[in-house]
Amino acid sequence: MRLRRALLLLLVAIAGAASAQPYPSRPVKLVIGFPPGGPSDIFGRPFAAALSRELGQTVFVENKAGAGGVLGMDIVAKAPPDGYTLGLNNQGAVAMAPYSMAQMPFNPNRDLALVSTVVKVPEVLVVHPSLGVLTFEELLAAARKSPGRINYGSAGAGGITHLAGELLKAEAKVDLVHVPYKGAAPAVGDLLGGQVQMGIFDVPIVLPHVKSGKLKALAVTTARRVPALPEVPTTAELGYPNVNSDNWYGLVVPAGTPAEIVKRLHSAAAAALRSKEVDEQYAKVGGIPFPSTPEEYREFLSGEQAKWSRIIKAIGFKED
């Protein structure tokens, strides 16, 4: 009995000592809701490396693809709220899917705690040269002259590359035909082949093809010009300020994560995103570091949800 009691007291002491260790005391997992090698990895992995330095612990990436990023964030939402499971959410999983999915497995406003926005990824409207338009104005004129003749490819129904096209249609009052693909790679592949005529994609995905002349960039759907494409005007400059469809990513943890851990993660994320290394790596592919406070993130997300829910409702889109 004495030995058993001594062992029990020892275990309690060990557990108490472990819980008293400052956070983080072991490696931290960053869940990315897409396959390896895509845009989310391009931005997520340098961020994870910078977070590792700031936290003093390894931050390793785990890719959990499915449902446009929703599956990965569902895993985060259901993880223990101890700061050892983080999520790099995309825009679609928290600002679009809640309004387009018939059955959303989690509620981003209830089940996730927001830490910081991470990066903005400008979108660029590109066309195949065979379409024969050289400017944004010429594209709209051609679309108005022949409603329903011009089609645009997307990475999938309900995502940013689809809804950015619908936003353009609504604001410019043009009839464009949506052609969904299972990912950006096949959509861009068919655009390069001329099977579809236009698309609105993340700058990093199409930048090499614009530089080579295989695609023509007509406008960036963002508030400011993109350093990687300085000669391409913004939709705001062209008279359509509401056609703003930046893609973006943010850092989240499960709801209920202690405030002191959220504060520690926010401090580390802010420092990582202001580091020269992350800034340079993001700039190479057109990304813009986008640190914020949790409160600023909440306000920003609220605005994004209002914008995209309105578009989703207007087109009557619902994903099974």
C-alpha positions as a Markdown table, in Angstrom:
| # | Residue | x | y | z |
|---|---|---|---|---|
| 1 | Met | 0.0 | 0.0 | 0.0 |
| 2 | Arg | 2.8 | 2.4 | 0.9 |
| 3 | Leu | 4.6 | 1.7 | -2.4 |
| 4 | Arg | 1.3 | 2.2 | -4.4 |
| 5 | Arg | 0.7 | 5.4 | -2.6 |
| 6 | Ala | 4.2 | 6.6 | -3.2 |
| 7 | Leu | 3.9 | 5.8 | -6.9 |
| 8 | Leu | 0.6 | 7.6 | -7.1 |
| 9 | Leu | 2.1 | 10.7 | -5.5 |
| 10 | Leu | 5.0 | 10.5 | -7.8 |
| 11 | Leu | 2.7 | 10.4 | -10.9 |
| 12 | Val | 0.7 | 13.3 | -9.6 |
| 13 | Ala | 3.9 | 15.3 | -9.0 |
| 14 | Ile | 5.1 | 14.5 | -12.6 |
| 15 | Ala | 1.7 | 15.5 | -14.0 |
| 16 | Gly | 1.7 | 18.7 | -12.0 |
| 17 | Ala | 5.2 | 19.6 | -13.2 |
| 18 | Ala | 4.3 | 18.9 | -16.8 |
| 19 | Ser | 1.2 | 21.1 | -16.6 |
| 20 | Ala | 3.3 | 23.9 | -15.0 |
| 21 | Gln | 5.7 | 24.0 | -17.9 |
| 22 | Pro | 5.4 | 27.1 | -20.0 |
| 23 | Tyr | 3.6 | 26.7 | -23.4 |
| 24 | Pro | 4.7 | 25.1 | -25.6 |
| 25 | Ser | 6.6 | 22.3 | -24.0 |
| 26 | Arg | 6.4 | 19.9 | -27.0 |
| 27 | Pro | 6.0 | 20.0 | -30.8 |
| 28 | Val | 2.9 | 21.8 | -32.3 |
| 29 | Lys | 0.9 | 20.6 | -35.2 |
| 30 | Leu | -0.3 | 23.0 | -38.0 |
| 31 | Val | -3.2 | 21.4 | -40.0 |
| 32 | Ile | -3.5 | 22.6 | -43.6 |
| 33 | Gly | -6.7 | 21.5 | -45.3 |
| 34 | Phe | -5.3 | 20.9 | -48.8 |
| 35 | Pro | -2.8 | 18.4 | -50.4 |
| 36 | Pro | 0.9 | 19.0 | -50.2 |
| 37 | Gly | 2.4 | 21.3 | -52.9 |
| 38 | Gly | -0.5 | 23.6 | -53.4 |
| 39 | Pro | -0.8 | 27.4 | -52.6 |
| 40 | Ser | -1.7 | 26.7 | -49.0 |
| 41 | Asp | 1.6 | 24.8 | -48.6 |
| 42 | Ile | 3.5 | 27.6 | -50.4 |
| 43 | Phe | 2.4 | 30.0 | -47.6 |
| 44 | Gly | 1.8 | 27.5 | -44.7 |
| 45 | Arg | 5.3 | 25.9 | -44.6 |
| 46 | Pro | 7.4 | 29.0 | -44.4 |
| 47 | Phe | 4.9 | 30.3 | -41.8 |
| 48 | Ala | 5.3 | 27.1 | -39.8 |
| 49 | Ala | 9.1 | 27.4 | -39.9 |
| 50 | Ala | 9.0 | 31.0 | -38.6 |
| 51 | Leu | 6.5 | 30.0 | -35.9 |
| 52 | Ser | 8.9 | 27.3 | -34.8 |
| 53 | Arg | 11.6 | 29.8 | -34.2 |
| 54 | Glu | 9.3 | 32.2 | -32.4 |
| 55 | Leu | 7.8 | 29.5 | -30.1 |
| 56 | Gly | 11.0 | 27.6 | -29.5 |
| 57 | Gln | 9.3 | 24.3 | -30.5 |
| 58 | Thr | 8.9 | 22.5 | -33.8 |
| 59 | Val | 5.7 | 23.4 | -35.6 |
| 60 | Phe | 5.1 | 20.6 | -38.1 |
| 61 | Val | 2.6 | 20.6 | -41.0 |
| 62 | Glu | 0.0 | 18.0 | -41.4 |
| 63 | Asn | -2.0 | 18.1 | -44.7 |
| 64 | Lys | -5.7 | 17.0 | -44.3 |
| 65 | Ala | -7.3 | 17.6 | -47.7 |
| 66 | Gly | -11.0 | 17.4 | -48.4 |
| 67 | Ala | -14.1 | 19.5 | -49.0 |
| 68 | Gly | -12.2 | 22.7 | -50.0 |
| 69 | Gly | -10.3 | 22.9 | -46.7 |
| 70 | Val | -13.4 | 22.2 | -44.5 |
| 71 | Leu | -12.2 | 18.7 | -43.4 |
| 72 | Gly | -8.9 | 20.0 | -42.1 |
| 73 | Met | -10.6 | 22.8 | -40.1 |
| 74 | Asp | -13.2 | 20.3 | -38.8 |
| 75 | Ile | -10.2 | 18.3 | -37.3 |
| 76 | Val | -8.9 | 21.5 | -35.7 |
| 77 | Ala | -12.4 | 22.4 | -34.3 |
| 78 | Lys | -12.7 | 19.0 | -32.6 |
| 79 | Ala | -9.1 | 18.8 | -31.3 |
| 80 | Pro | -8.3 | 19.3 | -27.6 |
| 81 | Pro | -8.1 | 23.1 | -26.9 |
| 82 | Asp | -4.5 | 22.9 | -25.5 |
| 83 | Gly | -2.6 | 24.9 | -28.2 |
| 84 | Tyr | -1.0 | 21.9 | -29.7 |
| 85 | Thr | -3.3 | 21.7 | -32.8 |
| 86 | Leu | -3.4 | 24.8 | -34.9 |
| 87 | Gly | -5.2 | 25.3 | -38.3 |
| 88 | Leu | -4.2 | 27.3 | -41.3 |
| 89 | Asn | -7.7 | 28.0 | -42.5 |
| 90 | Asn | -8.5 | 29.2 | -46.0 |
| 91 | Gln | -11.1 | 31.7 | -46.9 |
| 92 | Gly | -13.5 | 29.1 | -48.2 |
| 93 | Ala | -13.7 | 27.0 | -45.1 |
| 94 | Val | -14.8 | 29.8 | -42.8 |
| 95 | Ala | -16.4 | 32.5 | -45.1 |
| 96 | Met | -18.0 | 30.5 | -47.9 |
| 97 | Ala | -18.7 | 26.9 | -47.0 |
| 98 | Pro | -20.9 | 27.8 | -44.0 |
| 99 | Tyr | -23.4 | 29.2 | -46.6 |
| 100 | Ser | -22.9 | 26.9 | -49.5 |
| 101 | Met | -22.6 | 23.4 | -47.8 |
| 102 | Ala | -25.8 | 21.6 | -47.1 |
| 103 | Gln | -24.3 | 20.1 | -44.0 |
| 104 | Met | -21.4 | 22.0 | -42.4 |
| 105 | Pro | -19.6 | 19.8 | -39.9 |
| 106 | Phe | -18.6 | 22.7 | -37.6 |
| 107 | Asn | -19.5 | 26.3 | -37.0 |
| 108 | Pro | -16.5 | 28.6 | -37.5 |
| 109 | Asn | -18.0 | 31.3 | -35.4 |
| 110 | Arg | -18.5 | 29.0 | -32.5 |
| 111 | Asp | -16.0 | 26.2 | -32.7 |
| 112 | Leu | -12.8 | 28.0 | -33.6 |
| 113 | Ala | -10.9 | 30.7 | -31.8 |
| 114 | Leu | -9.3 | 33.2 | -34.2 |
| 115 | Val | -5.6 | 34.0 | -33.6 |
| 116 | Ser | -4.5 | 36.1 | -36.6 |
| 117 | Thr | -5.0 | 36.5 | -40.3 |
| 118 | Val | -1.8 | 35.3 | -42.0 |
| 119 | Val | -1.6 | 36.2 | -45.7 |
| 120 | Lys | -3.5 | 37.8 | -48.5 |
| 121 | Val | -3.2 | 36.2 | -51.9 |
| 122 | Pro | -4.3 | 38.5 | -54.7 |
| 123 | Glu | -6.4 | 37.0 | -57.5 |
| 124 | Val | -5.8 | 37.8 | -61.2 |
| 125 | Leu | -8.2 | 37.6 | -64.1 |
| 126 | Val | -6.5 | 35.9 | -67.0 |
| 127 | Val | -7.7 | 35.0 | -70.5 |
| 128 | His | -6.5 | 32.7 | -73.2 |
| 129 | Pro | -5.0 | 34.7 | -76.1 |
| 130 | Ser | -7.5 | 33.0 | -78.5 |
| 131 | Leu | -10.3 | 35.0 | -76.9 |
| 132 | Gly | -8.9 | 38.0 | -78.7 |
| 133 | Val | -9.3 | 40.6 | -75.9 |
| 134 | Leu | -6.4 | 42.7 | -74.7 |
| 135 | Thr | -8.1 | 44.7 | -71.9 |
| 136 | Phe | -10.7 | 44.2 | -69.1 |
| 137 | Glu | -13.0 | 46.7 | -71.0 |
| 138 | Glu | -12.7 | 44.6 | -74.1 |
| 139 | Leu | -13.6 | 41.4 | -72.2 |
| 140 | Leu | -16.8 | 43.0 | -70.8 |
| 141 | Ala | -17.7 | 44.4 | -74.2 |
| 142 | Ala | -17.3 | 40.9 | -75.7 |
| 143 | Ala | -19.4 | 39.3 | -72.9 |
| 144 | Arg | -22.2 | 41.9 | -73.4 |
| 145 | Lys | -22.2 | 41.5 | -77.1 |
| 146 | Ser | -22.5 | 37.7 | -76.9 |
| 147 | Pro | -24.1 | 36.7 | -73.5 |
| 148 | Gly | -23.2 | 33.1 | -72.4 |
| 149 | Arg | -20.5 | 32.7 | -75.1 |
| 150 | Ile | -17.5 | 33.2 | -72.8 |
| 151 | Asn | -16.8 | 30.6 | -70.1 |
| 152 | Tyr | -14.5 | 30.6 | -67.1 |
| 153 | Gly | -12.8 | 27.7 | -65.3 |
| 154 | Ser | -12.6 | 27.4 | -61.6 |
| 155 | Ala | -10.9 | 25.1 | -59.0 |
| 156 | Gly | -14.3 | 23.8 | -57.9 |
| 157 | Ala | -17.9 | 24.9 | -57.3 |
| 158 | Gly | -18.3 | 27.0 | -54.1 |
| 159 | Gly | -14.7 | 28.1 | -53.8 |
| 160 | Ile | -13.0 | 31.4 | -54.3 |
| 161 | Thr | -12.2 | 30.9 | -58.0 |
| 162 | His | -15.9 | 30.1 | -58.6 |
| 163 | Leu | -17.4 | 32.9 | -56.5 |
| 164 | Ala | -14.9 | 35.5 | -57.7 |
| 165 | Gly | -16.4 | 34.9 | -61.2 |
| 166 | Glu | -19.9 | 35.2 | -59.8 |
| 167 | Leu | -19.0 | 38.4 | -58.1 |
| 168 | Leu | -17.7 | 39.8 | -61.4 |
| 169 | Lys | -20.8 | 38.7 | -63.2 |
| 170 | Ala | -23.0 | 40.4 | -60.6 |
| 171 | Glu | -21.1 | 43.7 | -60.5 |
| 172 | Ala | -20.4 | 44.1 | -64.2 |
| 173 | Lys | -23.8 | 42.6 | -65.2 |
| 174 | Val | -22.4 | 40.1 | -67.7 |
| 175 | Asp | -23.3 | 36.5 | -68.5 |
| 176 | Leu | -20.3 | 34.2 | -68.2 |
| 177 | Val | -20.6 | 30.4 | -68.0 |
| 178 | His | -19.0 | 28.6 | -65.1 |
| 179 | Val | -17.0 | 25.4 | -65.7 |
| 180 | Pro | -15.9 | 23.8 | -62.4 |
| 181 | Tyr | -12.8 | 21.5 | -62.1 |
| 182 | Lys | -11.5 | 19.4 | -59.3 |
| 183 | Gly | -8.7 | 21.7 | -58.4 |
| 184 | Ala | -6.8 | 24.7 | -59.8 |
| 185 | Ala | -4.2 | 22.6 | -61.7 |
| 186 | Pro | -6.7 | 21.0 | -64.1 |
| 187 | Ala | -8.6 | 24.3 | -64.5 |
| 188 | Val | -5.4 | 26.1 | -65.4 |
| 189 | Gly | -4.3 | 23.3 | -67.7 |
| 190 | Asp | -7.5 | 23.5 | -69.7 |
| 191 | Leu | -7.2 | 27.3 | -69.8 |
| 192 | Leu | -3.7 | 27.0 | -71.2 |
| 193 | Gly | -5.1 | 24.6 | -73.8 |
| 194 | Gly | -8.0 | 26.9 | -74.7 |
| 195 | Gln | -10.7 | 24.5 | -73.6 |
| 196 | Val | -11.9 | 27.4 | -71.3 |
| 197 | Gln | -11.4 | 31.0 | -72.1 |
| 198 | Met | -10.8 | 32.8 | -68.8 |
| 199 | Gly | -10.4 | 32.4 | -65.1 |
| 200 | Ile | -9.7 | 34.2 | -61.8 |
| 201 | Phe | -6.9 | 32.5 | -59.9 |
| 202 | Asp | -4.3 | 33.0 | -57.2 |
| 203 | Val | -1.4 | 35.0 | -58.7 |
| 204 | Pro | 1.2 | 32.3 | -57.8 |
| 205 | Ile | -0.7 | 29.7 | -59.8 |
| 206 | Val | -0.8 | 31.6 | -63.1 |
| 207 | Leu | 2.2 | 34.0 | -62.7 |
| 208 | Pro | 4.6 | 31.8 | -64.8 |
| 209 | His | 2.1 | 31.5 | -67.6 |
| 210 | Val | 1.5 | 35.3 | -67.6 |
| 211 | Lys | 5.2 | 35.9 | -67.7 |
| 212 | Ser | 5.6 | 33.5 | -70.6 |
| 213 | Gly | 2.8 | 35.0 | -72.6 |
| 214 | Lys | 0.7 | 31.9 | -72.6 |
| 215 | Leu | -2.0 | 33.8 | -70.7 |
| 216 | Lys | -3.0 | 37.4 | -70.7 |
| 217 | Ala | -3.6 | 39.2 | -67.4 |
| 218 | Leu | -6.4 | 41.8 | -67.6 |
| 219 | Ala | -6.9 | 42.8 | -64.0 |
| 220 | Val | -6.1 | 42.0 | -60.4 |
| 221 | Thr | -9.2 | 41.7 | -58.2 |
| 222 | Thr | -7.6 | 43.5 | -55.2 |
| 223 | Ala | -7.4 | 47.0 | -53.8 |
| 224 | Arg | -3.8 | 47.6 | -54.8 |
| 225 | Arg | -1.6 | 46.6 | -57.7 |
| 226 | Val | 0.4 | 43.5 | -57.1 |
| 227 | Pro | 4.2 | 43.9 | -57.1 |
| 228 | Ala | 4.6 | 40.6 | -59.1 |
| 229 | Leu | 2.4 | 42.1 | -61.8 |
| 230 | Pro | 2.9 | 45.9 | -61.5 |
| 231 | Glu | 1.6 | 46.7 | -65.0 |
| 232 | Val | -1.8 | 45.0 | -64.4 |
| 233 | Pro | -4.5 | 47.4 | -63.2 |
| 234 | Thr | -6.8 | 46.7 | -60.3 |
| 235 | Thr | -10.6 | 46.2 | -60.7 |
| 236 | Ala | -11.0 | 49.3 | -58.6 |
| 237 | Glu | -8.9 | 51.4 | -61.0 |
| 238 | Leu | -11.1 | 50.0 | -63.8 |
| 239 | Gly | -14.3 | 51.2 | -62.1 |
| 240 | Tyr | -15.4 | 48.1 | -60.2 |
| 241 | Pro | -14.2 | 48.6 | -56.6 |
| 242 | Asn | -16.6 | 45.9 | -55.3 |
| 243 | Val | -15.0 | 43.2 | -57.5 |
| 244 | Asn | -12.5 | 42.4 | -54.7 |
| 245 | Ser | -11.8 | 38.7 | -54.3 |
| 246 | Asp | -8.5 | 38.4 | -52.5 |
| 247 | Asn | -7.9 | 34.9 | -51.3 |
| 248 | Trp | -6.5 | 34.7 | -47.8 |
| 249 | Tyr | -5.4 | 32.4 | -44.9 |
| 250 | Gly | -5.7 | 32.7 | -41.2 |
| 251 | Leu | -4.5 | 31.0 | -38.0 |
| 252 | Val | -7.1 | 29.3 | -35.8 |
| 253 | Val | -7.2 | 27.0 | -32.8 |
| 254 | Pro | -10.1 | 25.1 | -31.2 |
| 255 | Ala | -12.6 | 27.2 | -29.3 |
| 256 | Gly | -11.9 | 27.1 | -25.5 |
| 257 | Thr | -8.1 | 27.3 | -25.9 |
| 258 | Pro | -6.9 | 29.3 | -22.9 |
| 259 | Ala | -6.5 | 33.0 | -23.4 |
| 260 | Glu | -2.8 | 33.0 | -22.4 |
| 261 | Ile | -2.1 | 30.4 | -25.1 |
| 262 | Val | -4.0 | 32.3 | -27.7 |
| 263 | Lys | -2.0 | 35.4 | -26.7 |
| 264 | Arg | 1.3 | 33.5 | -26.9 |
| 265 | Leu | 0.4 | 32.2 | -30.4 |
| 266 | His | -0.7 | 35.6 | -31.6 |
| 267 | Ser | 2.6 | 37.2 | -30.5 |
| 268 | Ala | 4.6 | 34.4 | -32.2 |
| 269 | Ala | 2.5 | 34.7 | -35.4 |
| 270 | Ala | 2.8 | 38.5 | -35.5 |
| 271 | Ala | 6.6 | 38.3 | -35.2 |
| 272 | Ala | 6.8 | 35.5 | -37.8 |
| 273 | Leu | 4.8 | 37.5 | -40.3 |
| 274 | Arg | 6.9 | 40.6 | -39.8 |
| 275 | Ser | 10.2 | 38.6 | -40.3 |
| 276 | Lys | 12.3 | 39.4 | -43.4 |
| 277 | Glu | 12.4 | 35.7 | -44.4 |
| 278 | Val | 8.6 | 35.3 | -44.5 |
| 279 | Asp | 8.1 | 38.6 | -46.3 |
| 280 | Glu | 10.7 | 37.7 | -49.0 |
| 281 | Gln | 9.3 | 34.2 | -49.5 |
| 282 | Tyr | 5.7 | 35.5 | -49.8 |
| 283 | Ala | 6.7 | 38.3 | -52.1 |
| 284 | Lys | 8.2 | 35.8 | -54.6 |
| 285 | Val | 4.8 | 34.3 | -55.2 |
| 286 | Gly | 2.7 | 37.4 | -54.8 |
| 287 | Gly | 1.6 | 36.9 | -51.2 |
| 288 | Ile | 1.2 | 39.7 | -48.8 |
| 289 | Pro | 1.8 | 39.1 | -45.0 |
| 290 | Phe | -1.4 | 40.0 | -43.2 |
| 291 | Pro | -1.0 | 40.0 | -39.4 |
| 292 | Ser | -3.9 | 41.1 | -37.2 |
| 293 | Thr | -5.2 | 40.9 | -33.7 |
| 294 | Pro | -7.9 | 38.3 | -32.9 |
| 295 | Glu | -10.4 | 41.2 | -32.7 |
| 296 | Glu | -9.4 | 42.5 | -36.1 |
| 297 | Tyr | -9.6 | 39.0 | -37.5 |
| 298 | Arg | -13.1 | 38.7 | -36.2 |
| 299 | Glu | -14.2 | 42.0 | -37.8 |
| 300 | Phe | -12.5 | 41.1 | -41.1 |
| 301 | Leu | -14.1 | 37.6 | -41.1 |
| 302 | Ser | -17.5 | 39.1 | -40.4 |
| 303 | Gly | -17.2 | 41.3 | -43.5 |
| 304 | Glu | -16.1 | 38.4 | -45.6 |
| 305 | Gln | -19.0 | 36.2 | -44.5 |
| 306 | Ala | -21.4 | 39.0 | -45.3 |
| 307 | Lys | -20.0 | 39.5 | -48.8 |
| 308 | Trp | -19.8 | 35.9 | -49.8 |
| 309 | Ser | -23.1 | 34.8 | -48.2 |
| 310 | Arg | -24.8 | 37.5 | -50.3 |
| 311 | Ile | -23.2 | 36.2 | -53.5 |
| 312 | Ile | -24.0 | 32.5 | -52.7 |
| 313 | Lys | -27.6 | 33.4 | -51.9 |
| 314 | Ala | -28.0 | 35.4 | -55.1 |
| 315 | Ile | -26.9 | 32.6 | -57.3 |
| 316 | Gly | -28.8 | 30.0 | -55.3 |
| 317 | Phe | -25.7 | 27.8 | -54.9 |
| 318 | Lys | -25.9 | 24.8 | -52.5 |
| 319 | Glu | -23.3 | 22.0 | -52.3 |
| 320 | Asp | -24.3 | 18.5 | -51.3 |
